[in-house]
Amino acid sequence: QVQLVESGGGLVQTGESLRLSCAASRSIFSIATMGWYRQAPGKQRELVARITVDSSTNYADSVKGRFTISRDNAENTVYLQMNSLKLEDTAVYYCSGSNIYNRATYWGQGTQVTVSS
């Protein structure tokens, strides 16, 4: 059974930082493109950042230069370092893992990030 477990969300003020973690099942991590998505109230879920098996990354324009995605293959964990947080970063953040062979995608339960002024 594939599991993705996020942690690290919370309440911060504008300009502060948070680091999200997502621990994945070993069975999926080594063969998956890992990603972070977010969903704000009343909005669709959107891609924040993605990292491939060989650690190539891409980011949403809204977070470029502020967020960094990384993966620790020894720990089966993907991180999202979020700096210079803005009010508009407030959302539930979801970790995803997509099997590069069969495209099956798995999701974590989400972690709330709230940025206040």
N, C-alpha and C positions, 0 to 999 in steps of 0.2 A: 504494500500500500504506500502510495506516494504522499508525503506530508511536507508542507511548507509552513513554517511557524515564524511569524514576524514578531519583532519586539523593538522597543526604543522610541515609540511615539510619546507624545506628551504635549504640554502647554508651555510655550515659550513666547518671548516678546520679539517684535520686529528687530531684525539685525542679528539675532542670536543663531545658534547652531544646534543641530540634532544629528544623531547617527542612527539610522535604522538598520536592523539586522534581520536576515531571513535564513533560518537553518532549514536545509532541505534534506530529504532522504538521499542516502548514498546512491540508491538505485537510479535516481534521475539526474542528480547534479552533474555528473561527469559527461552526460550526453545532452545537456540542455542549455539553450539560450535562456539566461535568467533576466528578468525584468522587474522594474518597479512601475506600477501604475497608480493613479490616484483618481478619486471621485469626490468632488465637492457637492454639497447639497443642491439638488436641482440640475445637476450637470451630468454629462456622460463621463464614463471612465475614460481616462486618457493616459497615453504612454508618457512616462517621465524619463526613464532611462533604460537602456538594455545593454547587456554584455554577453558576447558569444563565448563559446567554449575556449576559443583562443584569445579571449580577452579584448576583442574589438568592441568599441563602445559607440553608442549614439544617444543623443539627448534631445529632449524637446527644447525648442528655441527659448522657451520661457525660463528654463533652468540652466542653460549653458553658462559656464563660468561660475556658477554658484554651487551646483550639485556635482558629486563625483560618485560613480558606481564602481564597485570593485568586487572581486570574488576571491575567496580563499579556498582553493581546491582541497587542501588538506583537511579543512574543517567543514567542507560542504556548506559554506555560508556565503551569502552575498550581502554586501553592505551598500547603503546609500548615505553618504555624507552630505548633509544639507547645511550650507552656510548662508549668511546674509538673508535669513528667512523673511518673507514678505507676508502681508495679510492674505494675499491671494494664494499662498501655498497651503492654506488651511484645507484639509481634506482627509478622507480615509485613504491610507496608502496600502496597496496590495502588492505582494510579491507574486511573481509568476515564474513558472518553469515550462519551457516548450521543448519537447523531445525533438531533436534534430532529425531523427529518422522517420518517425511516424506523425510528427506535428501535434501529437497529443499535448494539451496544455493544462497545467494544474495551477491552482490558486491557493494562496493563504487566506486566513480569515480576516485580515486587514488590521491596521493599527491607526489610531486617530492621531493626527497632527493638527494642533490648533496654534495659530500665531495671533497674538493680540498686540494692540498698540500701547 
